[in-house]
């Protein structure tokens, strides 16, 4: 597994990564919420189900016979699934790679 530790390119355009830091904080908070006692049905509610997503109206609520414990529009799961992680190592790995990728490059590729 590759974990970026440093980069020789100096960060020139953005002095502090506000958006990246906010996304890391949200991911950590969602993970803590996830491991604090959500049951499997509630977690499944936030996951992306391609069949359910394409079955009906894009932002319609789930069907009554759905296995979801929390009624969430299937279109919203295109966003919510990105914040759930399988375990602490999955979370740490994604956050390290994401932070390294956003701080080592500028939008102009320099």
PyMOL commands that place a pseudoatom at each C-alpha (Angstrom):
pseudoatom trace, name=CA, resn=UNK, resi=1, chain=A, elem=C, hetatm=0, pos=[0.000, 0.000, 0.000]
pseudoatom trace, name=CA, resn=UNK, resi=2, chain=A, elem=C, hetatm=0, pos=[1.346, 3.408, -0.946]
pseudoatom trace, name=CA, resn=UNK, resi=3, chain=A, elem=C, hetatm=0, pos=[0.998, 6.191, 1.634]
pseudoatom trace, name=CA, resn=UNK, resi=4, chain=A, elem=C, hetatm=0, pos=[2.397, 9.562, 0.556]
pseudoatom trace, name=CA, resn=UNK, resi=5, chain=A, elem=C, hetatm=0, pos=[4.550, 11.040, 3.318]
pseudoatom trace, name=CA, resn=UNK, resi=6, chain=A, elem=C, hetatm=0, pos=[5.865, 14.233, 1.756]
pseudoatom trace, name=CA, resn=UNK, resi=7, chain=A, elem=C, hetatm=0, pos=[6.237, 16.145, -1.466]
pseudoatom trace, name=CA, resn=UNK, resi=8, chain=A, elem=C, hetatm=0, pos=[9.065, 18.304, -2.803]
pseudoatom trace, name=CA, resn=UNK, resi=9, chain=A, elem=C, hetatm=0, pos=[6.699, 20.766, -4.477]
pseudoatom trace, name=CA, resn=UNK, resi=10, chain=A, elem=C, hetatm=0, pos=[6.012, 23.831, -2.399]
pseudoatom trace, name=CA, resn=UNK, resi=11, chain=A, elem=C, hetatm=0, pos=[2.404, 24.888, -1.937]
pseudoatom trace, name=CA, resn=UNK, resi=12, chain=A, elem=C, hetatm=0, pos=[2.240, 28.240, -3.683]
pseudoatom trace, name=CA, resn=UNK, resi=13, chain=A, elem=C, hetatm=0, pos=[-1.360, 29.159, -4.327]
pseudoatom trace, name=CA, resn=UNK, resi=14, chain=A, elem=C, hetatm=0, pos=[-3.313, 28.272, -1.176]
pseudoatom trace, name=CA, resn=UNK, resi=15, chain=A, elem=C, hetatm=0, pos=[-1.833, 28.986, 2.271]
pseudoatom trace, name=CA, resn=UNK, resi=16, chain=A, elem=C, hetatm=0, pos=[-4.298, 26.741, 4.139]
pseudoatom trace, name=CA, resn=UNK, resi=17, chain=A, elem=C, hetatm=0, pos=[-6.495, 23.976, 2.762]
pseudoatom trace, name=CA, resn=UNK, resi=18, chain=A, elem=C, hetatm=0, pos=[-9.863, 24.974, 4.272]
pseudoatom trace, name=CA, resn=UNK, resi=19, chain=A, elem=C, hetatm=0, pos=[-12.016, 22.739, 2.066]
pseudoatom trace, name=CA, resn=UNK, resi=20, chain=A, elem=C, hetatm=0, pos=[-9.745, 19.716, 2.436]
pseudoatom trace, name=CA, resn=UNK, resi=21, chain=A, elem=C, hetatm=0, pos=[-9.566, 20.140, 6.199]
pseudoatom trace, name=CA, resn=UNK, resi=22, chain=A, elem=C, hetatm=0, pos=[-13.357, 20.526, 6.387]
pseudoatom trace, name=CA, resn=UNK, resi=23, chain=A, elem=C, hetatm=0, pos=[-13.872, 17.353, 4.314]
pseudoatom trace, name=CA, resn=UNK, resi=24, chain=A, elem=C, hetatm=0, pos=[-11.498, 15.424, 6.583]
pseudoatom trace, name=CA, resn=UNK, resi=25, chain=A, elem=C, hetatm=0, pos=[-13.372, 16.690, 9.648]
pseudoatom trace, name=CA, resn=UNK, resi=26, chain=A, elem=C, hetatm=0, pos=[-16.745, 15.695, 8.164]
pseudoatom trace, name=CA, resn=UNK, resi=27, chain=A, elem=C, hetatm=0, pos=[-15.423, 12.235, 7.253]
pseudoatom trace, name=CA, resn=UNK, resi=28, chain=A, elem=C, hetatm=0, pos=[-14.095, 11.707, 10.786]
pseudoatom trace, name=CA, resn=UNK, resi=29, chain=A, elem=C, hetatm=0, pos=[-17.381, 12.895, 12.337]
pseudoatom trace, name=CA, resn=UNK, resi=30, chain=A, elem=C, hetatm=0, pos=[-19.429, 10.599, 10.082]
pseudoatom trace, name=CA, resn=UNK, resi=31, chain=A, elem=C, hetatm=0, pos=[-17.130, 7.682, 10.946]
pseudoatom trace, name=CA, resn=UNK, resi=32, chain=A, elem=C, hetatm=0, pos=[-17.532, 8.367, 14.679]
pseudoatom trace, name=CA, resn=UNK, resi=33, chain=A, elem=C, hetatm=0, pos=[-21.302, 8.563, 14.168]
pseudoatom trace, name=CA, resn=UNK, resi=34, chain=A, elem=C, hetatm=0, pos=[-21.177, 5.294, 12.202]
pseudoatom trace, name=CA, resn=UNK, resi=35, chain=A, elem=C, hetatm=0, pos=[-19.271, 3.331, 14.856]
pseudoatom trace, name=CA, resn=UNK, resi=36, chain=A, elem=C, hetatm=0, pos=[-21.228, 4.845, 17.754]
pseudoatom trace, name=CA, resn=UNK, resi=37, chain=A, elem=C, hetatm=0, pos=[-24.062, 2.415, 17.308]
pseudoatom trace, name=CA, resn=UNK, resi=38, chain=A, elem=C, hetatm=0, pos=[-25.825, 2.762, 13.968]
pseudoatom trace, name=CA, resn=UNK, resi=39, chain=A, elem=C, hetatm=0, pos=[-27.425, -0.511, 12.996]
pseudoatom trace, name=CA, resn=UNK, resi=40, chain=A, elem=C, hetatm=0, pos=[-26.779, -2.103, 9.615]
pseudoatom trace, name=CA, resn=UNK, resi=41, chain=A, elem=C, hetatm=0, pos=[-30.124, -0.961, 8.190]
pseudoatom trace, name=CA, resn=UNK, resi=42, chain=A, elem=C, hetatm=0, pos=[-29.379, 2.675, 8.978]
pseudoatom trace, name=CA, resn=UNK, resi=43, chain=A, elem=C, hetatm=0, pos=[-25.931, 2.462, 7.404]
pseudoatom trace, name=CA, resn=UNK, resi=44, chain=A, elem=C, hetatm=0, pos=[-27.449, 0.757, 4.355]
pseudoatom trace, name=CA, resn=UNK, resi=45, chain=A, elem=C, hetatm=0, pos=[-29.810, 3.729, 3.996]
pseudoatom trace, name=CA, resn=UNK, resi=46, chain=A, elem=C, hetatm=0, pos=[-26.875, 6.039, 3.207]
pseudoatom trace, name=CA, resn=UNK, resi=47, chain=A, elem=C, hetatm=0, pos=[-25.197, 3.624, 0.788]
pseudoatom trace, name=CA, resn=UNK, resi=48, chain=A, elem=C, hetatm=0, pos=[-25.439, 3.817, -2.978]
pseudoatom trace, name=CA, resn=UNK, resi=49, chain=A, elem=C, hetatm=0, pos=[-27.645, 1.159, -4.537]
pseudoatom trace, name=CA, resn=UNK, resi=50, chain=A, elem=C, hetatm=0, pos=[-27.410, 1.457, -8.348]
pseudoatom trace, name=CA, resn=UNK, resi=51, chain=A, elem=C, hetatm=0, pos=[-30.533, -0.628, -8.951]
pseudoatom trace, name=CA, resn=UNK, resi=52, chain=A, elem=C, hetatm=0, pos=[-32.657, 1.529, -6.644]
pseudoatom trace, name=CA, resn=UNK, resi=53, chain=A, elem=C, hetatm=0, pos=[-31.080, 4.686, -8.027]
pseudoatom trace, name=CA, resn=UNK, resi=54, chain=A, elem=C, hetatm=0, pos=[-32.035, 3.864, -11.623]
pseudoatom trace, name=CA, resn=UNK, resi=55, chain=A, elem=C, hetatm=0, pos=[-35.375, 2.210, -10.835]
pseudoatom trace, name=CA, resn=UNK, resi=56, chain=A, elem=C, hetatm=0, pos=[-37.487, 5.309, -10.323]
pseudoatom trace, name=CA, resn=UNK, resi=57, chain=A, elem=C, hetatm=0, pos=[-37.496, 9.027, -10.099]
pseudoatom trace, name=CA, resn=UNK, resi=58, chain=A, elem=C, hetatm=0, pos=[-34.047, 10.316, -9.253]
pseudoatom trace, name=CA, resn=UNK, resi=59, chain=A, elem=C, hetatm=0, pos=[-34.893, 12.171, -6.035]
pseudoatom trace, name=CA, resn=UNK, resi=60, chain=A, elem=C, hetatm=0, pos=[-37.949, 10.202, -4.995]
pseudoatom trace, name=CA, resn=UNK, resi=61, chain=A, elem=C, hetatm=0, pos=[-38.056, 8.678, -1.514]
pseudoatom trace, name=CA, resn=UNK, resi=62, chain=A, elem=C, hetatm=0, pos=[-37.346, 4.941, -1.228]
pseudoatom trace, name=CA, resn=UNK, resi=63, chain=A, elem=C, hetatm=0, pos=[-40.112, 2.448, -1.805]
pseudoatom trace, name=CA, resn=UNK, resi=64, chain=A, elem=C, hetatm=0, pos=[-42.092, 1.293, 1.267]
pseudoatom trace, name=CA, resn=UNK, resi=65, chain=A, elem=C, hetatm=0, pos=[-40.743, -2.249, 0.910]
pseudoatom trace, name=CA, resn=UNK, resi=66, chain=A, elem=C, hetatm=0, pos=[-37.149, -1.004, 0.963]
pseudoatom trace, name=CA, resn=UNK, resi=67, chain=A, elem=C, hetatm=0, pos=[-34.629, -2.459, 3.433]
pseudoatom trace, name=CA, resn=UNK, resi=68, chain=A, elem=C, hetatm=0, pos=[-33.504, 1.051, 4.391]
pseudoatom trace, name=CA, resn=UNK, resi=69, chain=A, elem=C, hetatm=0, pos=[-34.091, 1.999, 8.017]
pseudoatom trace, name=CA, resn=UNK, resi=70, chain=A, elem=C, hetatm=0, pos=[-33.968, 5.734, 7.278]
pseudoatom trace, name=CA, resn=UNK, resi=71, chain=A, elem=C, hetatm=0, pos=[-35.914, 7.062, 4.267]
pseudoatom trace, name=CA, resn=UNK, resi=72, chain=A, elem=C, hetatm=0, pos=[-33.388, 8.934, 2.108]
pseudoatom trace, name=CA, resn=UNK, resi=73, chain=A, elem=C, hetatm=0, pos=[-33.890, 9.894, -1.530]
pseudoatom trace, name=CA, resn=UNK, resi=74, chain=A, elem=C, hetatm=0, pos=[-31.800, 7.649, -3.766]
pseudoatom trace, name=CA, resn=UNK, resi=75, chain=A, elem=C, hetatm=0, pos=[-30.288, 10.671, -5.518]
pseudoatom trace, name=CA, resn=UNK, resi=76, chain=A, elem=C, hetatm=0, pos=[-28.901, 11.889, -2.190]
pseudoatom trace, name=CA, resn=UNK, resi=77, chain=A, elem=C, hetatm=0, pos=[-26.962, 8.643, -1.767]
pseudoatom trace, name=CA, resn=UNK, resi=78, chain=A, elem=C, hetatm=0, pos=[-24.673, 9.836, -4.585]
pseudoatom trace, name=CA, resn=UNK, resi=79, chain=A, elem=C, hetatm=0, pos=[-23.219, 12.155, -1.928]
pseudoatom trace, name=CA, resn=UNK, resi=80, chain=A, elem=C, hetatm=0, pos=[-23.764, 10.296, 1.354]
pseudoatom trace, name=CA, resn=UNK, resi=81, chain=A, elem=C, hetatm=0, pos=[-21.980, 7.067, 0.352]
pseudoatom trace, name=CA, resn=UNK, resi=82, chain=A, elem=C, hetatm=0, pos=[-18.663, 8.930, 0.000]
pseudoatom trace, name=CA, resn=UNK, resi=83, chain=A, elem=C, hetatm=0, pos=[-18.494, 9.693, 3.721]
pseudoatom trace, name=CA, resn=UNK, resi=84, chain=A, elem=C, hetatm=0, pos=[-18.789, 6.115, 5.029]
pseudoatom trace, name=CA, resn=UNK, resi=85, chain=A, elem=C, hetatm=0, pos=[-15.688, 3.977, 5.606]
pseudoatom trace, name=CA, resn=UNK, resi=86, chain=A, elem=C, hetatm=0, pos=[-15.307, 0.294, 6.465]
pseudoatom trace, name=CA, resn=UNK, resi=87, chain=A, elem=C, hetatm=0, pos=[-12.835, 0.690, 9.338]
pseudoatom trace, name=CA, resn=UNK, resi=88, chain=A, elem=C, hetatm=0, pos=[-10.352, 3.116, 10.874]
pseudoatom trace, name=CA, resn=UNK, resi=89, chain=A, elem=C, hetatm=0, pos=[-7.554, 2.083, 8.486]
pseudoatom trace, name=CA, resn=UNK, resi=90, chain=A, elem=C, hetatm=0, pos=[-9.765, 2.749, 5.465]
pseudoatom trace, name=CA, resn=UNK, resi=91, chain=A, elem=C, hetatm=0, pos=[-10.571, 6.203, 6.864]
pseudoatom trace, name=CA, resn=UNK, resi=92, chain=A, elem=C, hetatm=0, pos=[-6.944, 7.073, 7.678]
pseudoatom trace, name=CA, resn=UNK, resi=93, chain=A, elem=C, hetatm=0, pos=[-5.672, 5.845, 4.306]
pseudoatom trace, name=CA, resn=UNK, resi=94, chain=A, elem=C, hetatm=0, pos=[-8.245, 7.857, 2.362]
pseudoatom trace, name=CA, resn=UNK, resi=95, chain=A, elem=C, hetatm=0, pos=[-7.654, 11.001, 4.409]
pseudoatom trace, name=CA, resn=UNK, resi=96, chain=A, elem=C, hetatm=0, pos=[-3.845, 10.795, 4.074]
pseudoatom trace, name=CA, resn=UNK, resi=97, chain=A, elem=C, hetatm=0, pos=[-3.993, 10.256, 0.327]
pseudoatom trace, name=CA, resn=UNK, resi=98, chain=A, elem=C, hetatm=0, pos=[-6.644, 12.941, -0.138]
pseudoatom trace, name=CA, resn=UNK, resi=99, chain=A, elem=C, hetatm=0, pos=[-4.759, 15.525, 1.900]
pseudoatom trace, name=CA, resn=UNK, resi=100, chain=A, elem=C, hetatm=0, pos=[-1.473, 14.734, 0.173]
pseudoatom trace, name=CA, resn=UNK, resi=101, chain=A, elem=C, hetatm=0, pos=[-3.050, 14.944, -3.284]
pseudoatom trace, name=CA, resn=UNK, resi=102, chain=A, elem=C, hetatm=0, pos=[-4.705, 18.286, -2.626]
pseudoatom trace, name=CA, resn=UNK, resi=103, chain=A, elem=C, hetatm=0, pos=[-1.719, 19.951, -0.982]
pseudoatom trace, name=CA, resn=UNK, resi=104, chain=A, elem=C, hetatm=0, pos=[0.883, 18.804, -3.489]
pseudoatom trace, name=CA, resn=UNK, resi=105, chain=A, elem=C, hetatm=0, pos=[-0.853, 20.124, -6.621]
pseudoatom trace, name=CA, resn=UNK, resi=106, chain=A, elem=C, hetatm=0, pos=[-2.384, 23.361, -7.710]
pseudoatom trace, name=CA, resn=UNK, resi=107, chain=A, elem=C, hetatm=0, pos=[-5.248, 23.604, -10.202]
pseudoatom trace, name=CA, resn=UNK, resi=108, chain=A, elem=C, hetatm=0, pos=[-2.725, 24.595, -12.865]
pseudoatom trace, name=CA, resn=UNK, resi=109, chain=A, elem=C, hetatm=0, pos=[-0.596, 21.470, -12.461]
pseudoatom trace, name=CA, resn=UNK, resi=110, chain=A, elem=C, hetatm=0, pos=[2.541, 23.204, -11.128]
for i in range(1, 110): cmd.bond("trace and resi %d" % i, "trace and resi %d" % (i + 1))
show_as sticks, trace
zoom trace
